[in-house]
Amino acid sequence: MMKNAAFIYSEEQQTYKFSNDHPFNQKRLDLTYDLLGKCNALKPEDIIPPRLATDEELLLIHDKEYVNAVKLASKGELRPSMATSYGIGTDDTPMFPNMHEAAALLVGGTLTAVDLVMSGSYLHACNLSGGLHHGFKGRASGFCIYNDSSIAIEYMRKKYNARVLYVDTDAHHGDGVQWAFYDDDDVCTLSIHETGRFLFPGTGNVNERGSGKGYGYSINVPVDAFTEDESWIHAYKTSLREVADFFKPDVILTQNGVDSHYYDPLTHLCSTMEIYREIPKLAHEIAHEYCGGKWIAVGGGGYDIWRVVPRAWSMLWLEMTDNQIGTGSLPGEWLKRWQKDAPVELPTTWEDPSPLYPEIPRKKEISEKNSLTLEKALSHLRNEKEKLRKRED
């Protein structure tokens, strides 16, 4: 009998660690895991340990020379001059011992999720340690060594002959995944992110639509800095519904970076926990409407590891398992366990206080600008649907 949802997790996923003071901190996995446990929302039978990705699987996307360079860096044997040419040894992606094994485990976690869903064992699967969407074919970038989502998509194409819809709601543009499939028409990438005018990686403009046979299958909705919940949710719901209806995927893979929140220290958006309730809700609906329920979710960015990430990622799992407990007070046992370690006051409820921040003076202007951006982003797709309708008439 098919099971509902699998939670890919092991403590070893926290070995992906650049340094004690690096913003990418996998302690957030432990915080989320413990919150779900204290809520009785995660049972031992839900948990599946990840496996290591093989070299063959890494090479579905990455160059052999790059993988070999990462292996050398893992052992401290890669010369600094060579390292920088591969994007390793930078402030964003410093070298650390056993980095190849740690990164391959994150990839293997996402592939574990893929096989559980695509084999029909589970409807849904979640690997919060994944979502490293900036990694390129031959170069690390933006805290990402190997690009687990790109590898997973290519793996699904080759092993399962699947049409994949990739939905990225990280505040940073999902550049590595977009460029990996920029000329393909059996992979559709949708990224809703903060405009690259102010934020790494500086890409994700509405005119990045794909090339060759992939033209029209890359959709970007760059929202303005200081975008709030209502405008963000409108962009997300409108774009995902229209893209799914246009592409009609076999499976949906969602990247669930949670750095669009007002508290996040690396971005400039003003969302609250409300969007992290709505993101998985619609993804869940789309999966059942178009894909027979096939939904794979990975993590991504999220740099307020105390106040934002545990609640937001827990909401993802709660939605995936049809669990309605994510309202009201957080478990006192969880707060007691972590408050002594936290450098900030932990929230006591699933919801954010209102108001969370001072009124944004440009709210109307920002919302109108985002609406225009959304229209531009979806214009080609809408034109294609209209052409198809006329041909059918």
C-alpha positions as a Markdown table, in Angstrom:
| # | Residue | x | y | z |
|---|---|---|---|---|
| 1 | Met | 0.0 | 0.0 | 0.0 |
| 2 | Met | 1.3 | 3.5 | -0.9 |
| 3 | Lys | 2.3 | 5.6 | 2.1 |
| 4 | Asn | 1.7 | 9.3 | 2.3 |
| 5 | Ala | 4.9 | 11.1 | 3.0 |
| 6 | Ala | 8.6 | 10.3 | 3.8 |
| 7 | Phe | 10.9 | 12.6 | 5.8 |
| 8 | Ile | 14.5 | 12.2 | 4.7 |
| 9 | Tyr | 16.8 | 12.8 | 7.7 |
| 10 | Ser | 19.9 | 11.8 | 9.5 |
| 11 | Glu | 22.2 | 13.7 | 11.9 |
| 12 | Glu | 25.0 | 13.3 | 9.3 |
| 13 | Gln | 23.3 | 15.9 | 7.1 |
| 14 | Gln | 24.7 | 18.5 | 9.5 |
| 15 | Thr | 28.2 | 17.6 | 8.4 |
| 16 | Tyr | 27.7 | 20.1 | 5.6 |
| 17 | Lys | 29.3 | 22.8 | 7.6 |
| 18 | Phe | 31.6 | 25.5 | 6.3 |
| 19 | Ser | 32.5 | 27.1 | 9.6 |
| 20 | Asn | 31.0 | 28.1 | 13.0 |
| 21 | Asp | 30.2 | 31.6 | 11.8 |
| 22 | His | 29.0 | 30.9 | 8.3 |
| 23 | Pro | 25.4 | 32.0 | 7.6 |
| 24 | Phe | 24.6 | 28.6 | 6.1 |
| 25 | Asn | 24.0 | 26.6 | 9.3 |
| 26 | Gln | 22.5 | 23.1 | 9.2 |
| 27 | Lys | 21.7 | 23.3 | 12.9 |
| 28 | Arg | 18.3 | 24.5 | 11.4 |
| 29 | Leu | 17.7 | 20.8 | 10.5 |
| 30 | Asp | 18.0 | 19.8 | 14.1 |
| 31 | Leu | 15.7 | 22.6 | 15.2 |
| 32 | Thr | 13.1 | 21.7 | 12.7 |
| 33 | Tyr | 13.3 | 18.0 | 13.4 |
| 34 | Asp | 13.0 | 18.6 | 17.1 |
| 35 | Leu | 10.0 | 21.0 | 16.7 |
| 36 | Leu | 8.1 | 18.4 | 14.7 |
| 37 | Gly | 9.0 | 15.7 | 17.2 |
| 38 | Lys | 7.8 | 17.9 | 20.1 |
| 39 | Cys | 4.5 | 18.4 | 18.2 |
| 40 | Asn | 4.1 | 14.6 | 17.7 |
| 41 | Ala | 4.0 | 15.4 | 14.0 |
| 42 | Leu | 6.9 | 13.2 | 13.0 |
| 43 | Lys | 7.0 | 9.5 | 13.8 |
| 44 | Pro | 9.9 | 7.1 | 13.6 |
| 45 | Glu | 8.3 | 5.3 | 10.7 |
| 46 | Asp | 8.1 | 8.5 | 8.7 |
| 47 | Ile | 11.9 | 8.9 | 8.7 |
| 48 | Ile | 14.1 | 7.5 | 5.9 |
| 49 | Pro | 17.8 | 8.0 | 6.1 |
| 50 | Pro | 19.6 | 9.5 | 3.1 |
| 51 | Arg | 22.2 | 7.7 | 1.1 |
| 52 | Leu | 25.4 | 9.0 | -0.6 |
| 53 | Ala | 25.0 | 10.0 | -4.2 |
| 54 | Thr | 27.3 | 8.0 | -6.5 |
| 55 | Asp | 29.9 | 9.7 | -8.7 |
| 56 | Glu | 27.8 | 8.5 | -11.7 |
| 57 | Glu | 24.8 | 10.4 | -10.3 |
| 58 | Leu | 26.8 | 13.6 | -9.6 |
| 59 | Leu | 28.1 | 13.4 | -13.2 |
| 60 | Leu | 24.5 | 13.7 | -14.5 |
| 61 | Ile | 25.0 | 17.4 | -14.0 |
| 62 | His | 28.6 | 18.2 | -12.9 |
| 63 | Asp | 31.9 | 17.9 | -14.8 |
| 64 | Lys | 34.2 | 15.1 | -13.8 |
| 65 | Glu | 37.0 | 17.6 | -13.3 |
| 66 | Tyr | 34.9 | 19.5 | -10.8 |
| 67 | Val | 33.9 | 16.5 | -8.8 |
| 68 | Asn | 37.5 | 15.5 | -8.6 |
| 69 | Ala | 38.5 | 19.0 | -7.4 |
| 70 | Val | 35.9 | 18.8 | -4.6 |
| 71 | Lys | 37.3 | 15.4 | -3.6 |
| 72 | Leu | 40.8 | 16.9 | -3.4 |
| 73 | Ala | 39.5 | 19.9 | -1.4 |
| 74 | Ser | 37.9 | 17.4 | 1.0 |
| 75 | Lys | 41.3 | 16.0 | 1.8 |
| 76 | Gly | 43.0 | 19.4 | 1.9 |
| 77 | Glu | 44.9 | 18.6 | -1.3 |
| 78 | Leu | 43.5 | 21.2 | -3.7 |
| 79 | Arg | 45.8 | 24.2 | -4.4 |
| 80 | Pro | 44.1 | 27.5 | -3.5 |
| 81 | Ser | 44.8 | 28.8 | -7.1 |
| 82 | Met | 42.9 | 25.8 | -8.5 |
| 83 | Ala | 40.2 | 26.0 | -5.9 |
| 84 | Thr | 39.0 | 29.5 | -6.8 |
| 85 | Ser | 38.6 | 28.5 | -10.4 |
| 86 | Tyr | 36.0 | 26.0 | -9.2 |
| 87 | Gly | 34.3 | 28.4 | -6.9 |
| 88 | Ile | 35.7 | 26.6 | -3.9 |
| 89 | Gly | 37.7 | 28.3 | -1.1 |
| 90 | Thr | 35.8 | 31.6 | -1.4 |
| 91 | Asp | 34.0 | 33.4 | 1.5 |
| 92 | Asp | 30.7 | 32.0 | 0.3 |
| 93 | Thr | 31.9 | 28.4 | -0.2 |
| 94 | Pro | 35.1 | 27.8 | 1.9 |
| 95 | Met | 36.7 | 24.4 | 1.9 |
| 96 | Phe | 36.1 | 22.0 | 4.8 |
| 97 | Pro | 37.2 | 18.4 | 5.6 |
| 98 | Asn | 35.1 | 15.7 | 3.8 |
| 99 | Met | 33.1 | 18.3 | 1.9 |
| 100 | His | 32.6 | 15.9 | -1.0 |
| 101 | Glu | 31.0 | 13.3 | 1.2 |
| 102 | Ala | 28.9 | 15.9 | 3.1 |
| 103 | Ala | 27.6 | 17.4 | -0.2 |
| 104 | Ala | 27.1 | 14.0 | -1.8 |
| 105 | Leu | 24.9 | 13.0 | 1.2 |
| 106 | Leu | 22.6 | 16.0 | 0.6 |
| 107 | Val | 22.3 | 15.0 | -3.1 |
| 108 | Gly | 21.7 | 11.4 | -2.1 |
| 109 | Gly | 18.9 | 12.6 | 0.3 |
| 110 | Thr | 17.1 | 14.2 | -2.6 |
| 111 | Leu | 17.6 | 11.1 | -4.8 |
| 112 | Thr | 16.2 | 9.0 | -2.0 |
| 113 | Ala | 13.1 | 11.2 | -1.9 |
| 114 | Val | 12.8 | 10.9 | -5.7 |
| 115 | Asp | 12.9 | 7.1 | -5.8 |
| 116 | Leu | 10.4 | 6.8 | -3.0 |
| 117 | Val | 7.9 | 8.9 | -4.9 |
| 118 | Met | 8.6 | 7.9 | -8.4 |
| 119 | Ser | 8.6 | 4.1 | -7.6 |
| 120 | Gly | 5.1 | 4.5 | -6.1 |
| 121 | Ser | 6.1 | 3.8 | -2.5 |
| 122 | Tyr | 5.2 | 7.2 | -1.2 |
| 123 | Leu | 3.0 | 10.0 | -2.6 |
| 124 | His | 5.3 | 12.8 | -1.2 |
| 125 | Ala | 8.8 | 13.0 | 0.2 |
| 126 | Cys | 10.8 | 15.8 | 1.8 |
| 127 | Asn | 14.5 | 16.3 | 2.1 |
| 128 | Leu | 15.1 | 19.6 | 3.9 |
| 129 | Ser | 18.9 | 19.3 | 3.7 |
| 130 | Gly | 18.6 | 19.7 | -0.1 |
| 131 | Gly | 17.7 | 22.7 | -2.3 |
| 132 | Leu | 21.2 | 23.8 | -3.1 |
| 133 | His | 20.1 | 25.6 | -6.3 |
| 134 | His | 23.2 | 27.7 | -7.1 |
| 135 | Gly | 25.7 | 25.0 | -7.9 |
| 136 | Phe | 26.8 | 24.9 | -11.6 |
| 137 | Lys | 28.1 | 22.2 | -13.9 |
| 138 | Gly | 31.8 | 23.0 | -13.1 |
| 139 | Arg | 31.6 | 25.5 | -10.2 |
| 140 | Ala | 30.4 | 26.0 | -6.7 |
| 141 | Ser | 28.4 | 29.1 | -6.0 |
| 142 | Gly | 26.3 | 30.7 | -3.2 |
| 143 | Phe | 26.9 | 28.1 | -0.4 |
| 144 | Cys | 26.2 | 25.3 | -2.9 |
| 145 | Ile | 28.7 | 22.6 | -3.8 |
| 146 | Tyr | 26.6 | 20.1 | -5.7 |
| 147 | Asn | 23.2 | 21.0 | -7.1 |
| 148 | Asp | 20.9 | 18.3 | -5.8 |
| 149 | Ser | 17.8 | 19.6 | -7.5 |
| 150 | Ser | 19.4 | 19.7 | -11.0 |
| 151 | Ile | 20.8 | 16.2 | -10.4 |
| 152 | Ala | 17.4 | 15.0 | -9.2 |
| 153 | Ile | 15.6 | 16.4 | -12.3 |
| 154 | Glu | 18.0 | 14.8 | -14.7 |
| 155 | Tyr | 17.8 | 11.6 | -12.7 |
| 156 | Met | 14.0 | 11.7 | -13.1 |
| 157 | Arg | 14.2 | 12.4 | -16.8 |
| 158 | Lys | 16.6 | 9.5 | -17.4 |
| 159 | Lys | 15.3 | 6.9 | -15.0 |
| 160 | Tyr | 11.6 | 7.7 | -15.0 |
| 161 | Asn | 11.1 | 9.6 | -18.3 |
| 162 | Ala | 9.3 | 12.3 | -16.3 |
| 163 | Arg | 8.3 | 15.8 | -17.2 |
| 164 | Val | 9.4 | 17.9 | -14.2 |
| 165 | Leu | 8.0 | 21.1 | -12.9 |
| 166 | Tyr | 10.5 | 22.8 | -10.6 |
| 167 | Val | 9.2 | 25.5 | -8.4 |
| 168 | Asp | 11.6 | 27.7 | -6.5 |
| 169 | Thr | 10.4 | 30.1 | -3.8 |
| 170 | Asp | 13.8 | 31.0 | -2.3 |
| 171 | Ala | 14.4 | 34.8 | -2.1 |
| 172 | His | 17.5 | 34.1 | -4.3 |
| 173 | His | 17.0 | 33.2 | -7.9 |
| 174 | Gly | 17.3 | 29.5 | -8.7 |
| 175 | Asp | 20.0 | 30.2 | -11.3 |
| 176 | Gly | 21.9 | 26.9 | -11.2 |
| 177 | Val | 18.7 | 24.8 | -11.9 |
| 178 | Gln | 17.4 | 27.3 | -14.6 |
| 179 | Trp | 20.6 | 27.3 | -16.6 |
| 180 | Ala | 21.0 | 23.5 | -16.4 |
| 181 | Phe | 17.7 | 23.0 | -18.3 |
| 182 | Tyr | 17.5 | 26.3 | -20.2 |
| 183 | Asp | 17.1 | 24.6 | -23.6 |
| 184 | Asp | 14.9 | 21.8 | -22.5 |
| 185 | Asp | 11.1 | 21.6 | -23.0 |
| 186 | Asp | 10.5 | 18.6 | -20.7 |
| 187 | Val | 11.6 | 20.6 | -17.7 |
| 188 | Cys | 9.8 | 23.8 | -16.6 |
| 189 | Thr | 11.4 | 26.0 | -14.0 |
| 190 | Leu | 9.4 | 28.7 | -12.1 |
| 191 | Ser | 11.3 | 31.0 | -9.7 |
| 192 | Ile | 9.6 | 33.6 | -7.6 |
| 193 | His | 12.4 | 35.6 | -5.9 |
| 194 | Glu | 13.7 | 39.1 | -4.9 |
| 195 | Thr | 14.9 | 41.1 | -7.9 |
| 196 | Gly | 18.5 | 40.7 | -8.7 |
| 197 | Arg | 19.1 | 44.4 | -8.7 |
| 198 | Phe | 19.9 | 44.2 | -5.0 |
| 199 | Leu | 20.5 | 40.5 | -4.3 |
| 200 | Phe | 22.8 | 37.6 | -5.3 |
| 201 | Pro | 23.0 | 36.1 | -7.9 |
| 202 | Gly | 21.7 | 39.1 | -9.9 |
| 203 | Thr | 19.8 | 36.9 | -12.4 |
| 204 | Gly | 16.2 | 35.9 | -12.8 |
| 205 | Asn | 14.9 | 38.6 | -15.0 |
| 206 | Val | 11.5 | 38.2 | -16.7 |
| 207 | Asn | 13.2 | 38.0 | -20.1 |
| 208 | Glu | 15.1 | 34.9 | -19.1 |
| 209 | Arg | 12.6 | 32.5 | -20.8 |
| 210 | Gly | 14.8 | 29.7 | -22.1 |
| 211 | Ser | 16.4 | 29.1 | -25.5 |
| 212 | Gly | 15.9 | 26.8 | -28.5 |
| 213 | Lys | 13.2 | 24.2 | -27.8 |
| 214 | Gly | 13.3 | 25.3 | -24.2 |
| 215 | Tyr | 12.1 | 28.8 | -25.0 |
| 216 | Gly | 9.1 | 29.6 | -22.8 |
| 217 | Tyr | 9.9 | 26.9 | -20.2 |
| 218 | Ser | 11.8 | 29.2 | -17.8 |
| 219 | Ile | 9.6 | 31.5 | -15.9 |
| 220 | Asn | 10.9 | 34.2 | -13.5 |
| 221 | Val | 8.9 | 36.5 | -11.3 |
| 222 | Pro | 11.4 | 38.9 | -9.6 |
| 223 | Val | 9.5 | 40.8 | -6.9 |
| 224 | Asp | 10.7 | 44.2 | -5.6 |
| 225 | Ala | 12.5 | 44.7 | -2.4 |
| 226 | Phe | 10.2 | 45.2 | 0.6 |
| 227 | Thr | 7.4 | 43.1 | -1.0 |
| 228 | Glu | 4.8 | 42.0 | 1.6 |
| 229 | Asp | 2.6 | 38.9 | 2.0 |
| 230 | Glu | -0.3 | 39.9 | -0.1 |
| 231 | Ser | 1.7 | 40.9 | -3.2 |
| 232 | Trp | 4.0 | 37.9 | -2.8 |
| 233 | Ile | 1.2 | 35.4 | -2.5 |
| 234 | His | -0.6 | 36.9 | -5.5 |
| 235 | Ala | 2.5 | 36.4 | -7.6 |
| 236 | Tyr | 3.0 | 32.9 | -6.4 |
| 237 | Lys | -0.6 | 31.6 | -6.7 |
| 238 | Thr | -1.1 | 33.2 | -10.1 |
| 239 | Ser | 2.1 | 32.0 | -11.7 |
| 240 | Leu | 2.1 | 28.5 | -10.3 |
| 241 | Arg | -1.5 | 27.8 | -11.3 |
| 242 | Glu | -1.0 | 29.1 | -14.9 |
| 243 | Val | 2.4 | 27.4 | -15.3 |
| 244 | Ala | 1.1 | 24.1 | -14.1 |
| 245 | Asp | -1.9 | 24.3 | -16.4 |
| 246 | Phe | 0.4 | 25.1 | -19.3 |
| 247 | Phe | 3.1 | 22.5 | -18.7 |
| 248 | Lys | 1.0 | 19.6 | -17.2 |
| 249 | Pro | 3.9 | 18.0 | -15.3 |
| 250 | Asp | 4.3 | 14.3 | -14.3 |
| 251 | Val | 5.9 | 15.4 | -11.0 |
| 252 | Ile | 6.5 | 18.6 | -9.0 |
| 253 | Leu | 9.8 | 19.4 | -7.3 |
| 254 | Thr | 9.6 | 22.4 | -4.9 |
| 255 | Gln | 12.6 | 24.2 | -3.5 |
| 256 | Asn | 11.5 | 25.7 | -0.2 |
| 257 | Gly | 14.0 | 28.4 | 0.8 |
| 258 | Val | 12.6 | 30.4 | 3.6 |
| 259 | Asp | 14.7 | 33.6 | 3.3 |
| 260 | Ser | 11.9 | 35.9 | 2.1 |
| 261 | His | 10.8 | 36.5 | 5.7 |
| 262 | Tyr | 11.2 | 39.9 | 7.3 |
| 263 | Tyr | 13.7 | 38.5 | 9.9 |
| 264 | Asp | 16.1 | 37.0 | 7.3 |
| 265 | Pro | 19.4 | 38.8 | 7.6 |
| 266 | Leu | 20.5 | 38.3 | 3.9 |
| 267 | Thr | 17.5 | 39.5 | 2.0 |
| 268 | His | 15.2 | 42.6 | 1.7 |
| 269 | Leu | 11.6 | 41.1 | 1.6 |
| 270 | Cys | 8.9 | 41.6 | 4.2 |
| 271 | Ser | 6.9 | 38.4 | 4.2 |
| 272 | Thr | 5.7 | 36.7 | 7.4 |
| 273 | Met | 4.9 | 33.1 | 8.3 |
| 274 | Glu | 1.7 | 33.5 | 6.3 |
| 275 | Ile | 3.5 | 32.8 | 3.0 |
| 276 | Tyr | 5.0 | 29.6 | 4.4 |
| 277 | Arg | 1.6 | 28.3 | 5.1 |
| 278 | Glu | 0.4 | 29.2 | 1.6 |
| 279 | Ile | 3.4 | 27.9 | -0.4 |
| 280 | Pro | 3.1 | 24.2 | 0.4 |
| 281 | Lys | -0.7 | 24.3 | 0.4 |
| 282 | Leu | -0.9 | 25.2 | -3.2 |
| 283 | Ala | 2.0 | 23.0 | -4.2 |
| 284 | His | 0.1 | 20.1 | -2.6 |
| 285 | Glu | -3.0 | 20.9 | -4.6 |
| 286 | Ile | -1.1 | 21.2 | -7.8 |
| 287 | Ala | 0.6 | 17.8 | -7.2 |
| 288 | His | -2.7 | 16.1 | -6.8 |
| 289 | Glu | -4.4 | 17.9 | -9.6 |
| 290 | Tyr | -1.7 | 17.2 | -12.2 |
| 291 | Cys | 0.8 | 14.6 | -11.0 |
| 292 | Gly | -1.2 | 12.0 | -9.2 |
| 293 | Gly | 0.2 | 13.4 | -5.9 |
| 294 | Lys | 3.8 | 13.1 | -6.9 |
| 295 | Trp | 5.5 | 15.9 | -4.9 |
| 296 | Ile | 9.2 | 16.1 | -3.8 |
| 297 | Ala | 10.2 | 19.0 | -1.6 |
| 298 | Val | 13.7 | 20.2 | -0.7 |
| 299 | Gly | 14.9 | 23.0 | 1.6 |
| 300 | Gly | 17.2 | 25.8 | 0.5 |
| 301 | Gly | 18.0 | 29.2 | 2.0 |
| 302 | Gly | 17.0 | 30.4 | 5.4 |
| 303 | Tyr | 19.4 | 32.3 | 7.6 |
| 304 | Asp | 17.3 | 33.2 | 10.6 |
| 305 | Ile | 17.7 | 29.6 | 11.9 |
| 306 | Trp | 16.0 | 30.3 | 15.2 |
| 307 | Arg | 12.8 | 32.3 | 14.6 |
| 308 | Val | 11.9 | 31.4 | 11.0 |
| 309 | Val | 13.3 | 28.2 | 9.6 |
| 310 | Pro | 12.0 | 25.7 | 12.1 |
| 311 | Arg | 8.4 | 27.0 | 11.9 |
| 312 | Ala | 8.4 | 27.5 | 8.1 |
| 313 | Trp | 9.9 | 24.1 | 7.3 |
| 314 | Ser | 7.6 | 22.4 | 9.9 |
| 315 | Met | 4.6 | 24.0 | 8.1 |
| 316 | Leu | 5.8 | 22.3 | 4.9 |
| 317 | Trp | 5.8 | 18.9 | 6.5 |
| 318 | Leu | 2.5 | 19.5 | 8.3 |
| 319 | Glu | 0.9 | 20.4 | 4.9 |
| 320 | Met | 2.5 | 17.3 | 3.3 |
| 321 | Thr | 0.9 | 15.1 | 5.9 |
| 322 | Asp | -2.5 | 16.8 | 6.1 |
| 323 | Asn | -1.8 | 17.8 | 9.7 |
| 324 | Gln | -3.7 | 20.9 | 11.0 |
| 325 | Ile | -1.8 | 21.6 | 14.2 |
| 326 | Gly | 0.3 | 24.5 | 13.0 |
| 327 | Thr | -1.6 | 27.2 | 14.7 |
| 328 | Gly | -1.5 | 28.8 | 18.1 |
| 329 | Ser | 1.2 | 28.1 | 20.6 |
| 330 | Leu | 4.5 | 26.4 | 19.9 |
| 331 | Pro | 5.4 | 23.4 | 22.2 |
| 332 | Gly | 6.7 | 24.7 | 25.5 |
| 333 | Glu | 9.1 | 21.8 | 25.7 |
| 334 | Trp | 10.7 | 22.9 | 22.4 |
| 335 | Leu | 11.0 | 26.6 | 23.6 |
| 336 | Lys | 12.6 | 25.5 | 26.9 |
| 337 | Arg | 15.0 | 23.2 | 25.1 |
| 338 | Trp | 16.3 | 25.8 | 22.6 |
| 339 | Gln | 15.9 | 29.3 | 24.2 |
| 340 | Lys | 19.0 | 28.9 | 26.3 |
| 341 | Asp | 21.1 | 28.4 | 23.1 |
| 342 | Ala | 19.3 | 31.0 | 20.9 |
| 343 | Pro | 20.8 | 34.5 | 20.6 |
| 344 | Val | 17.3 | 36.0 | 20.0 |
| 345 | Glu | 14.0 | 35.6 | 21.8 |
| 346 | Leu | 12.2 | 32.6 | 20.2 |
| 347 | Pro | 8.6 | 33.1 | 18.9 |
| 348 | Thr | 6.0 | 31.4 | 21.1 |
| 349 | Thr | 3.4 | 30.9 | 18.4 |
| 350 | Trp | 3.3 | 29.5 | 14.8 |
| 351 | Glu | 2.1 | 32.9 | 13.6 |
| 352 | Asp | 4.1 | 36.1 | 13.7 |
| 353 | Pro | 3.0 | 39.0 | 15.9 |
| 354 | Ser | 1.1 | 41.7 | 14.0 |
| 355 | Pro | 2.4 | 44.1 | 13.1 |
| 356 | Leu | 5.8 | 42.5 | 12.7 |
| 357 | Tyr | 7.5 | 45.6 | 11.3 |
| 358 | Pro | 6.8 | 49.3 | 10.7 |
| 359 | Glu | 4.5 | 50.2 | 7.8 |
| 360 | Ile | 6.2 | 50.2 | 4.4 |
| 361 | Pro | 5.7 | 53.6 | 2.8 |
| 362 | Arg | 5.9 | 52.4 | -0.8 |
| 363 | Lys | 3.5 | 49.5 | -0.3 |
| 364 | Lys | 1.1 | 50.4 | -3.1 |
| 365 | Glu | 3.9 | 51.3 | -5.6 |
| 366 | Ile | 5.7 | 48.0 | -4.8 |
| 367 | Ser | 2.5 | 45.9 | -5.3 |
| 368 | Glu | 1.7 | 47.6 | -8.6 |
| 369 | Lys | 5.2 | 47.1 | -9.8 |
| 370 | Asn | 5.0 | 43.4 | -8.9 |
| 371 | Ser | 1.7 | 43.0 | -10.7 |
| 372 | Leu | 3.3 | 44.5 | -13.9 |
| 373 | Thr | 6.3 | 42.1 | -13.5 |
| 374 | Leu | 3.9 | 39.2 | -13.1 |
| 375 | Glu | 2.1 | 40.1 | -16.3 |
| 376 | Lys | 5.3 | 40.3 | -18.2 |
| 377 | Ala | 6.5 | 37.0 | -16.8 |
| 378 | Leu | 3.4 | 35.2 | -17.9 |
| 379 | Ser | 2.8 | 37.0 | -21.2 |
| 380 | His | 4.6 | 34.5 | -23.4 |
| 381 | Leu | 2.8 | 31.5 | -21.7 |
| 382 | Arg | -0.6 | 33.2 | -22.1 |
| 383 | Asn | 0.1 | 34.0 | -25.8 |
| 384 | Glu | 1.0 | 30.4 | -26.4 |
| 385 | Lys | -2.2 | 29.2 | -24.7 |
| 386 | Glu | -4.2 | 31.6 | -26.8 |
| 387 | Lys | -2.6 | 30.3 | -30.0 |
| 388 | Leu | -3.3 | 26.7 | -29.0 |
| 389 | Arg | -7.0 | 27.6 | -28.3 |
| 390 | Lys | -7.4 | 29.3 | -31.7 |
| 391 | Arg | -5.9 | 26.3 | -33.4 |
| 392 | Glu | -8.3 | 24.0 | -31.6 |
| 393 | Asp | -11.2 | 26.2 | -32.5 |
